[in-house]
Amino acid sequence: MQVLRYEIKDLTPPRRHKFTLGDTKSPIPVFKLSQFMGKNVQVTARISKSGDAKAQSGDLEGKSSTVQPGVKYVRVTINKVLP
């Protein structure tokens, strides 16, 4: 698991953002991205009113298709309001 936090003002048009995920960005040291090499993973992006990483009702969310760790580009479209 990895968590990256940005303020909406930092995600300027065209609403594309470049970031890198890696072992150093895990909030839980025992969950390292390198442990999933050779397996499929999914990237989730969420816009949270509260700023909390935990999903809450009213948050906006989108998920990528499954990808292999190390892939260079991943598209995530935020297209869902959480109930």
C-alpha positions in Angstrom: 0.0 0.0 0.0 1.2 3.5 -0.8 -0.3 6.9 0.0 0.6 10.1 -1.9 -1.1 13.3 -0.7 -1.6 16.4 -2.8 -3.8 19.5 -2.5 -6.2 20.0 -5.3 -4.5 23.3 -6.2 -1.4 21.4 -7.0 -3.2 19.3 -9.6 -3.4 22.0 -12.3 -4.9 21.5 -15.8 -4.8 19.4 -17.9 -5.4 17.3 -14.7 -2.5 14.9 -15.4 0.0 14.3 -12.7 3.3 12.5 -12.7 4.3 10.6 -9.6 6.5 7.6 -8.7 5.6 4.8 -6.4 8.2 2.8 -4.6 9.2 1.1 -1.3 10.1 4.4 0.4 6.6 5.8 0.1 4.7 3.1 2.0 3.1 4.3 5.2 3.3 0.8 6.5 6.9 -0.5 6.2 5.9 -4.1 5.9 3.9 -3.4 2.7 6.6 -2.7 0.1 5.7 -2.4 -3.6 8.7 -4.6 -4.4 7.0 -7.5 -2.7 4.4 -7.5 -5.5 6.8 -7.7 -8.5 5.5 -10.2 -11.0 1.9 -9.8 -9.6 -0.9 -7.5 -10.8 -1.7 -4.4 -8.7 -4.3 -1.7 -9.0 -3.8 2.1 -8.5 -6.7 4.0 -6.8 -7.0 7.8 -6.8 -9.3 9.5 -4.4 -10.3 13.1 -3.8 -11.2 13.4 -0.1 -13.1 16.2 1.4 -11.6 15.4 4.8 -8.1 14.9 3.6 -8.0 11.5 5.2 -6.5 8.5 3.3 -9.3 6.3 4.4 -12.3 6.2 2.0 -15.4 8.0 3.3 -18.9 8.6 2.0 -18.9 11.5 -0.6 -15.2 11.0 -1.6 -14.5 10.9 -5.4 -12.6 7.9 -6.5 -11.2 6.1 -9.6 -9.2 2.9 -10.2 -6.8 1.8 -12.9 -6.9 -1.5 -14.7 -4.6 -4.0 -13.2 -1.0 -3.4 -14.0 2.5 -4.9 -13.2 4.7 -3.0 -10.7 7.3 -1.1 -12.7 4.9 -0.1 -15.6 5.8 3.4 -16.7 2.3 4.9 -17.3 -1.0 4.2 -15.5 -4.3 6.0 -16.3 -6.8 6.5 -13.5 -10.1 8.3 -14.2 -11.9 9.6 -11.1 -15.5 8.7 -12.0 -17.3 7.5 -8.9 -18.8 9.1 -5.8 -18.5 6.8 -2.8 -21.8 6.0 -1.1 
